[in-house]
Amino acid sequence: MDSADSGGPDAAASSVSLLGPAEIRDLAGLLDLTPTKKLGQNFVIDANTVRKIVRVAKVEPGDTVVEIGPGLGSLTLGLLEAGAAVVAVEIDGRLAAQLPVTVSQLAPDARLTVVHDDALRILSLPDEPTRLVANLPYNVSVPVLLHFLEHFPSIRSGVVMVQAEVGHRLAAEPGSKVYGSPSVKAAWYGSWRTAGQVSRQVFWPVPNVDSVLVGFERVGSGLDTEELRVRTFEIVDAAFQQRRKMLRQSLSVVLGDSQNAARTLEAAGLPPTERGEQLTVHDFLAIAKASLG
């Protein structure tokens, strides 16, 4: 894990310039960079959108924000403009090397630490972030989000920009047509809400899918035992792999057989004929506890 630091520990952002379409394309040209689908690279070119994300995330001076996939720095500069210290995690070496240079030119007094690594592998950061704010790569948005919530309990809230379909799934309530495994796993960590649509036109290149902002607040619900989390997530995955089946059937593999599944469900206070899409995260937790005796 490589890191680069820009600004001293007591430095604060004073005058910050945000990036527009021309600056984004100039930076891409400088780096000989062609955005790739593999890395989910769609760069935000609209300063108003950047400021909206920062505002919705309620970023305040003195916050430590972790940003995943900062790219060319559009959102990074918006976070720095709000007075936050930013820890930016970037997998692309060219972008990781350029970001401190861009920030030193456009936000010279800002506090930025760049970590060049795969976000899915990171288990520690130079500073403890209190918020997570990011334009997440579409292809890994849910795994990255869950990884950071699992490994960084200091993160209390945040806003992420994701593919609309994924965002609605993250914020879905039981009974919704889009409620599924990501909905339950996200709910393990806190409460989620959709917080506005984002036009395709604010990106370069323009994606072929719609985007939404999703906000979350971590809830101290006591759902913090690692053994229970792992067991609950196993049960959630089994329930939604066969979401049309009754739980006594869909959970038969993970709980031994259909008879044992029915007994476990009854012990958890749930009818064996229920389906996963009707259950809250607390219901799944009850099944996990019953399965572990």
Buried (B, 14 or more C-beta within 10 A) or exposed (E): EEBBEBBEEEBBBEEBEBBEEEBBBEBBEEBEBEBEEEBBBBBBBBBEBBBBBBEBBBBEEEBBBBBBBBBBBBBBBBBBBBBBBBBBBBBBEEBBBBBBBBBBEBBBBBBBBBBBBEBEEBEEBEBEBBBBBBBBBBEBBBEBBBBBBBEBEEBBBBBBBBBBBBBBBBBBEBEEEBBBBBBBBBBBBBBBEBBBEBEBEBBBEEBEEEBBBBBBEBEEBEBEBEEBBEBBBBBBBBBBEBEEBBBBBBBBBBBEEBEBBBBBBEBBEBEBEBBBBEBBBEBBBBBBBBBEE
